[in-house]
Amino acid sequence: MIFREWGKRELLALALPFLSALLLGCNSESLGKIVSVHARAETTPVPHDDDAADDPAIWVNETSPNDSLILGTDKRGGLQIFDLYGNQIEYLDIGRINNVDLRANPHNESNTIVVASQRNPARLVVFLIEHEQGTVNFEVAHEVELPEPYGICATVHNGKYFAVLNDKNGTFHQYEITPTYDIKLVREWTTETQPEGCVVDDVAQKIYLGEEGVGIWWLSALPQDPPDMVSVARIGEHSLTADIEGLTLYHGASKTYLIASSQGNNSYAVFDTADHTYKGSFRVSASRKFDGTSDTDGIAATTLAVRGMEEGFMVLQDGENTKPKANQNFKVISWSDVRKKLDLD
């Protein structure tokens, strides 16, 4: 554990849930609507024990949707590759991969660029998904000037691919990934406390980021714009309980929703990105077949219809895999279950 001096902002963030409960005569969960859904599937556990699974990403195979892939990080060893049934089909033993994201390669339509943060050594790792073969291959690892790379997210704009990498100390570096898979630092900024999860709305060109003990922010994703952060929600509001961990976007037909992992109360908060209004929260509770989720780090969402989940699905890291007892894994839930329970558009 790292001990350091706490600032006013951090102390306020810690105090907000307790002050809200005291003033309103209720706990923080009653400040928002929390419903329950069940997992529809789960992935093969990570090969390492203790706190190992962390962040998922979903690759949609446009020509053969049933051959799409789920990627999951094992921060004690590498990158897992799963089919849509959660079966591990490959494991890339490359080291401590923490977070992962992907976008189609704007320079080569035959592949998708996967970017990942590696904590030790401190690197930004690039993989390529070859579309025709449906394989994930290591391409290159770049050393970066961040002591311990942590969260990462990707975006494409005007024919350029960008990766946003952060460090536990609050530093963000935005890199352009060149056509030769080199990296070029194009912008940097900082948060006052530890961040991790981030996701980019490519259409709106907004980066959403989580400052674990403070809340959720957004800022322009364009490298030429000043990195001015605007608050979306804070710890103590909308049933958000520290830590804010994974962030993802669900791009529906008429609405785009931001979903955030509220690790402190094992829930997931949903916001309408049009005006950042809070729509409610959900939990993944145990069913007869699967356990629920707890202590979730990373999450990912897609509109890809599979296995009766016609509106798409979400993949969520599970901090305690108990049915049966095993190493951590990722759970899969149906978006339509969430939509119906929260009465979303």
Protein Blocks (a to p, Z undefined) as FASTA:
>chain_A
ZZddddfklmmmmmmmmmmmmmnopafklmpccdddddfbdcdddfbecjfbfbdcdddd
fklmmlgccddddfklpccdddfkopafbdcdebjcfbdcddddfkbmkbccdddddfbd
cddddddddfklopacdfbdcddddfbacbdcdddeehiacdddddfkopacdddddfko
pacdfbdcddfbdcfbdcddfklopacdddfklmccdddfbfkbccddcdfbdghiahia
cddfbdcddddfkbccdddddfknopacdddfklopafbdcdddddfkbccdehiabdcd
dfbdgehianbpcddddfbdcbdcdddddddddfklmmmmnopZZ
